[in-house]
Amino acid sequence: MYKLGIDVGGTNTDAVLIDENLKVIASIKSHTTADIYDGILHAVKTVLQESRIDPAMIGQAMLGTTQCTNAIVERKHLAPIGVLRLGAPATLGIPPMVDWADDLKDIAAEVSIIPGGYEYDGKEISPLDKEAARAFFSRLKEKGIHSVAISCVFSTVRNDQEQEAAKLCREVMGNDVHISISSEIGSMGLIERENATILNAALYKVADAFTEGFAKSLAKEGITNADVYLSQNDGTLMTMEYAQKYPILTIACGPTNSIRGAGYLSRQQDAIVVDVGGTTTDLGVIQTGFPRESGVAVTIGGVRTNFRMPDVISIGLGGGSIVRSLPDGTVTVGPDSVGFKITEEALCFGGKICTATDIAVRLGMTNLGDPAMVAHLDEEFAMKAMGTIQAMVEDSLDAMKVSSDDADVILVGGGSIIVPDNLKGASIVRKPEQGGVANAIGAAISKVSGNYEQLVDYNEIPRETALQNAKEEAAKLACEAGAIPDTIEIIDVEDVPLAYYPGNTCRVKVRAAGDLGRK
């Protein structure tokens, strides 16, 4: 059985085939097309031609895509939704989507705050107003709305009212309605959790399109026996059905795939990963084999959210970054880029624009295109440009560290040829073979995870018992997601004291992961 991994980036679409021993047998890199499915089809067709294997022997296919991120940033293909908050009268002062841009607020066909919600200790602020909820859902049905976002004050402590509201929603609007519940998506903090839930609800059409489109693309190339999975942003996989329910979890899956792939290729469990693409460079941290999660709220398309996201820094540096000399003698690199047109517009390929790749070719760091086409570049100019590139990467490395000690660095991505090996702050810099398609490899070798989070008062439940219960629940969730039971291991345990809660309350968070089994 073979595994197919595909990662769709802004500049390139990468594909790899790996065997049962996780050995890469074929890999290709092709330009991302305006219609991403044309790019996926081309990538699949090319990697099959290179490997010469029977498509029927592919048992698993994994896709990492930027579709959801693009939909939010570009304000395209988002579905109209209804937004219901259970929190009157306590939360009337700050309405939903209060700080959203007007062009994004338009996705909400109707917004309502009705009586309900909980205190921080789980006591009711007020009972759920069922009649108000029914009336709200009836209005949405009349307007032809098919997706609803439901949030509730302190639903991370108790989500009874959210579940009850969701049940009422199905009774009124039918079982085909898409319902996003905040306690299943975000963490503590009503506004940020609600924001993430609203975005998730608005992405359901996008999710349906890319999951169904991917399956059709595979079938067109004869890959009919494969279980299909989508990459999510914690470095693990989810089923198509899960992705259709929680599409927001695909956001930032590209960097996490690269981090996982880099760790696999270099055989390192702890390092800083520098993924250089055609337009941007993403830096992340791999800890015990998985991406480090961000501990702060993350803004997506101008919307502040608090659902799980990788700790990633992105800078405007890539192989296609445009290099310019300023009147004062300084040399700038990026943030604008020729992107996927690099083979047309870069000097070394016969174009007229000086890019970061041209600088690397001029300095003998790589042999791409025709070196004679960049021979006219002044060496001092090239050295200044490389100094700028090096400084940009070194500054970002410092930002990712949690101490002043030097860290191991792994360089991957098609644009990694522009980054020098001697980086300040790096104890060692590794450029693994096949690092150019680390993102697709990361998608193909990913595991399945289960995440469990709960508030626990250690005065009522002893810490050891609470942590053991959380580990068992996380392992159970991983198993339900498709992990082979014998391969499941606990990869992250966190318990954070909450001083503003009564007693000895802590937020317990556990993540388990295991190898992917066949359906």
Disulfide bonds with the S-S distance in Angstrom:
none
